[in-house]
């Protein structure tokens, strides 16, 4: 038994979920303390477990209103949980990626390093220090901007403004979506000096540490960026601009959303919602009041998510673009999927296909299960399931009305959505090997 445990812990695909689970259980215990609840009595186990899971998995779905249900201590615990979850995701995913590179043969590793200019496998402490500096720096800068605005414009007391600004900043950079206001950030729907810093923190936190590291080393030299960084940055730009344009088109005249704003307000809120759908979870608009077309766009943006090795969830931008490159190569009759003068390896193509297919299966099974235990319409259930599995945190308002079985389903989705795609992808890479033989080839009919 003693020898089996260390072997289990040594495997990263087992270590990451176990670490998340332990932090979730610790957070649950802290939130069940009487001091964590505003009413002075301990929170029920399921409520504490749901909140702790949502915080550690940086999702933002809640069954109780954060500023009124939890005390100052409880809110501090929640902030600590999504800070740990966010930092662990960035550093853990990056280091696991480096571990994969280390497992490759030396010659292959040197070629990959020279051609892609990927992160080198150096001192682990140095890598973690870079993640820590970027995280704390962005959170403090965003928190200061928000605190100043809340104090000077909205009249909040200095201490209260600092706390609220810091909470929103940490939540935004970690793509957590928790807010110290009962209406999330709807009261600031027309304030670009509140929504702007939140958007910036969400985007930078969702790009991924490997990309931020390359931008730090060569900010004005795109030719020196790796294929991963180019795909992530281009994909992020296209999704943000395309999402903003689509939301503007379908919500422009909707009086319950953008229709009540002027031109500047419509542009600001369309951009904010398109950004938040990339797994951040704040809302300046009511998602439940949006049109059916916008729901479909929301499903797609939530499923895609942000960048790899980031605080964002979803299948990730690079995963989608790799599959798009494969499809484009097949349409053109080319043997290789290529972009920016580089060829995407077949191992990466298989990993991308596996991640997308497993995510689709997870969403489908969970939606069916949630429909079976609730009476909510498919539109709301599917939105909830995708939001939980992609760790977005947006909801049409059904989260607090879920029965215990429904809450258990969402808890499982948040956990699997956060640790599943990364561990599956890395697990595939770690197990990559070639047989000393090949089976005879046969061509099944496709399509």
C-alpha positions, -999 to +999 in steps of 0.1 A: +000+000+000+028+024+009+046+017-023+015+020-044+006+055-031+039+072-042+036+056-076+001+071-079+013+105-068+042+105-092+019+104-122+009+140-131-025+129-145-034+116-110-016+142-090-034+172-104-070+160-098-060+148-063-045+182-054-076+199-066-098+175-047-079+181-014-081+219-018-118+216-025-124+195+007-103+219+027-124+248+014-156+230+021-146+225+057-137+262+061-170+274+045-189+251+069-176+271+099-201+294+115-177+323+110-179+319+072-216+326+070-232+360+075-260+344+096-235+331+120-244+294+116-225+269+095-234+264+059-249+231+048-224+206+034-237+207-002-238+245-003-202+247+010-190+219-014-207+236-044-191+269-035-157+255-028-157+235-060-168+265-080-140+286-065-112+262-068-122+253-103-125+291-110-160+287-124-182+313-106-216+294-104-232+299-070-262+285-052-262+313-027-256+351-032-219+357-024-221+391-007-252+384+014-248+348+023-211+347+032-194+368+058-162+387+053-143+357+064-163+334+041-156+358+011-119+358+020-119+320+020-136+320-015-110+345-028-082+324-014-097+293-031-099+308-066-065+324-062-050+290-054-070+273-081-060+299-107-023+299-098-023+261-096-038+258-130-014+282-147+018+268-131+006+232-130-005+231-167+027+249-178+050+226-158+031+195-170+037+207-206+074+211-198+073+175-184+060+162-217+088+179-235+113+164-211+100+129-218+107+133-255+140+121-269+169+145-267+172+150-305+134+156-309+134+180-279+163+200-293+146+203-327+113+213-312+130+238-290+149+254-320+119+254-343+091+265-319+112+285-294+092+268-267+098+272-230+130+255-219+129+230-191+149+249-165+147+256-128+111+249-116+114+276-090+122+301-118+092+291-138+069+293-108+083+327-099+074+340-134+039+328-130+037+344-096+050+377-107+026+379-137-004+369-115+003+392-086+013+421-108-018+420-130-041+415-100-026+445-081-027+468-111-063+458-119-073+460-082-058+495-078-077+508-109-110+494-098-105+505-062-098+541-073-129+541-095-151+527-068-139+552-042-138+583-062-169+578-084-192+556-065-184+569-030-174+536-014-152+540+017-115+536+011-112+502+028-144+488+012-133+500-022-099+484-019-115+451-008-140+451-036-115+461-062-090+434-051-117+408-050-130+416-085-094+418-098-083+385-085-116+369-097-112+385-132-075+374-137-083+339-126-114+338-148-134+329-116-165+351-121-172+356-084-184+391-075-189+411-043-221+426-057-254+407-059-260+417-095-225+407-105-214+439-124-247+449-139-247+482-120-215+491-139-229+483-173-222+518-187-189+523-169-159+515-192-135+523-163-149+493-144-157+469-172-125+478-191-100+467-164-120+435-158-119+427-195-082+433-197-075+410-167-098+383-181-081+383-215-046+383-201-054+356-176-071+335-203-043+338-229-020+314-210+013+317-193+034+303-222+021+330-245+026+357-219+062+344-214+069+347-251+054+381-253+076+392-224+107+380-241+099+392-277+069+415-276+077+431-310+091+401-328+062+379-340+086+359-361+101+346-329+068+335-314+060+298-314+032+283-334+012+279-302+015+316-294+005+326-329-025+303-330-036+315-295-033+352-302-049+350-337-077+328-324-084+350-294-086+381-315-109+365-341-132+351-314-134+383-295-141+404-325-164+379-341-182+373-308-187+411-303-200+416-338-224+386-335-238+398-301-242+433-315-261+420-345-286+398-326-290+419-294-289+454-309-327+459-307-334+436-277-348+460-250-339+435-223-302+437-232-284+461-256-315+478-269-318+501-239-283+515-244-268+541-267-241+533-292-212+535-268-231+513-242-239+487-269-204+485-281-190+482-245-214+456-234-212+435-265-174+434-262-177+427-224-201+398-229-180+383-257-150+385-234-167+370-204-181+341-224-144+330-227-149+314-192-149+345-169-185+344-155-192+380-147-224+395-163-233+431-171-263+418-190-289+392-181-280+360-200-315+347-196-330+376-215-309+371-246-323+358-279-321+323-291-294+331-317-272+346-290-276+315-269-262+295-298-233+318-301-228+316-263-227+278-264-199+279-290-178+306-273-181+289-239-171+255-253-140+269-270-128+288-240-094+304-237-057+296-241-039+264-230-021+266-196-043+295-186-069+302-160-096+297-186-116+265-193-131+250-225-115+229-251-090+258-257-084+279-287-054+260-300-074+227-299-101+242-321-076+257-345-056+225-348-088+207-359-096+235-383-062+232-399-068+194-403-101+200-420-086+227-442-058+204-452-083+176-460-104+199-481-073+210-501-061+174-504-028+181-486-011+154-465-002+178-437-019+203-415+002+235-416+002+270-403+027+299-403+053+277-420+051+249-395+036+214-397+012+202-369+023+167-357-002+139-360+001+132-323-012+167-315-040+162-341-051+130-323-049+147-289-071+177-301-097+153-316-098+133-283-102+164-261-131+177-283-148+143-285-146+137-248-159+172-240-189+166-264-197+133-247-194+149-212-217+177-222-243+154-238-244+129-209-246+157-183-273+175-201-294+144-203-288+137-166-297+172-156-329+171-177-338+139-159-337+155-125-351+190-132-380+205-151-360+233-167-362+238-205-334+224-227-321+258-235-314+267-198-301+232-190-277+231-219-264+266-210-258+255-174-240+223-184-217+240-209-210+268-185-201+244-157-180+220-179-162+249-195-158+266-161-175+298-174-198+306-145-226+323-164-262+311-157-297+319-169-307+319-132-314+282-125-283+274-104-299+283-071-330+263-079-312+230-087-322+200-066-294+182-047-290+157-075-287+186-100-261+203-078-241+171-076-241+169-114-229+205-117-202+199-091-189+170-110-190+190-143-170+218-128-144+194-114-141+174-146-142+205-168-113+220-149-089+191-145-101+168-173-090+183-205-055+191-193-049+158-177-063+138-206-041+157-231-010+154-210-017+118-202-019+110-239+014+127-245+031+109-217+018+076-230+029+083-266+049+055-280+053+035-312+047-002-316+075-022-332+049-033-358+020-019-378-013-036-387-024-039-423-041-008-435-078-007-444-100+023-454-135+024-438-160+046-456-162+080-440-190+105-446 
